[in-house]
Amino acid sequence: MSCVLSLSETQEGIRMNEEYTPVVGDGATYHIGSDSFPATIVEIKANGRVVIQEDKATLVKGDCAGGEQQWQYETDTEGETYICYKNKRGRWTTWGSGRPVSLGHRRRYHDPSF
């Protein structure tokens, strides 16, 4: 089962170090370099860790070569999952790889510089 998510979610969001109470079903974004990838919060563990699952993102306007990019997001039950935790600085991070994570919104961004 998939769910198409609103494009407007890219305009709203929580910075990585702002207070946010995670809720299952809310958006998440993990970052690799200057690229951003959308995900959904799928589980909140008793120890405070959060599990996110990668979403599908389809470019609906613009292109990845530069300029504005608008994406449509869809949950993906087969998407990669990541366990996230708050590090010593109070920032959400993926367990193991240490990628920065923003909770409370989805965003896909492909940096055209690379």
CORWO-V455902 format. One record per residue. N is the residue number from 0. RES is the residue in one letter. PHI is phi in radians with two decimals (none if undefined). Layout:
n->N res->RES phi->PHI
n->N res->RES phi->PHI
This chain:
n->0 res->M phi->none
n->1 res->S phi->-2.23
n->2 res->C phi->-2.39
n->3 res->V phi->-1.40
n->4 res->L phi->-1.87
n->5 res->S phi->-1.15
n->6 res->L phi->-1.15
n->7 res->S phi->-1.16
n->8 res->E phi->-1.08
n->9 res->T phi->-1.23
n->10 res->Q phi->-1.48
n->11 res->E phi->-1.83
n->12 res->G phi->2.98
n->13 res->I phi->-2.05
n->14 res->R phi->-1.19
n->15 res->M phi->-1.05
n->16 res->N phi->-1.92
n->17 res->E phi->-1.45
n->18 res->E phi->-1.18
n->19 res->Y phi->-2.75
n->20 res->T phi->-1.72
n->21 res->P phi->-1.09
n->22 res->V phi->-2.31
n->23 res->V phi->-1.01
n->24 res->G phi->1.75
n->25 res->D phi->-1.24
n->26 res->G phi->-1.35
n->27 res->A phi->-2.62
n->28 res->T phi->-2.43
n->29 res->Y phi->-1.93
n->30 res->H phi->-2.11
n->31 res->I phi->-2.21
n->32 res->G phi->1.05
n->33 res->S phi->-1.68
n->34 res->D phi->-1.57
n->35 res->S phi->-2.21
n->36 res->F phi->-2.30
n->37 res->P phi->-1.39
n->38 res->A phi->-2.67
n->39 res->T phi->-2.20
n->40 res->I phi->-1.27
n->41 res->V phi->-1.94
n->42 res->E phi->-2.78
n->43 res->I phi->-2.09
n->44 res->K phi->-1.47
n->45 res->A phi->-1.07
n->46 res->N phi->-1.47
n->47 res->G phi->1.61
n->48 res->R phi->-1.30
n->49 res->V phi->-2.17
n->50 res->V phi->-1.83
n->51 res->I phi->-1.98
n->52 res->Q phi->-2.21
n->53 res->E phi->-1.04
n->54 res->D phi->-1.67
n->55 res->K phi->-1.49
n->56 res->A phi->-2.25
n->57 res->T phi->-2.08
n->58 res->L phi->-1.24
n->59 res->V phi->-1.93
n->60 res->K phi->-2.69
n->61 res->G phi->1.55
n->62 res->D phi->-2.63
n->63 res->C phi->-1.52
n->64 res->A phi->-1.52
n->65 res->G phi->2.54
n->66 res->G phi->1.47
n->67 res->E phi->-1.28
n->68 res->Q phi->-2.16
n->69 res->Q phi->-2.09
n->70 res->W phi->-2.11
n->71 res->Q phi->-1.91
n->72 res->Y phi->-1.91
n->73 res->E phi->-2.48
n->74 res->T phi->-1.10
n->75 res->D phi->-2.37
n->76 res->T phi->-1.15
n->77 res->E phi->-1.76
n->78 res->G phi->-1.17
n->79 res->E phi->-1.05
n->80 res->T phi->-1.91
n->81 res->Y phi->-2.37
n->82 res->I phi->-1.58
n->83 res->C phi->-2.10
n->84 res->Y phi->-2.55
n->85 res->K phi->-1.51
n->86 res->N phi->-1.40
n->87 res->K phi->-1.07
n->88 res->R phi->-1.54
n->89 res->G phi->1.44
n->90 res->R phi->-1.86
n->91 res->W phi->-1.25
n->92 res->T phi->-2.53
n->93 res->T phi->-1.35
n->94 res->W phi->-1.20
n->95 res->G phi->1.65
n->96 res->S phi->-1.56
n->97 res->G phi->1.22
n->98 res->R phi->-1.23
n->99 res->P phi->-1.15
n->100 res->V phi->-2.31
n->101 res->S phi->-1.93
n->102 res->L phi->-1.85
n->103 res->G phi->1.83
n->104 res->H phi->-2.80
n->105 res->R phi->-1.93
n->106 res->R phi->-2.69
n->107 res->R phi->-2.01
n->108 res->Y phi->-2.51
n->109 res->H phi->-1.89
n->110 res->D phi->-1.26
n->111 res->P phi->-1.25
n->112 res->S phi->-1.29
n->113 res->F phi->-2.08
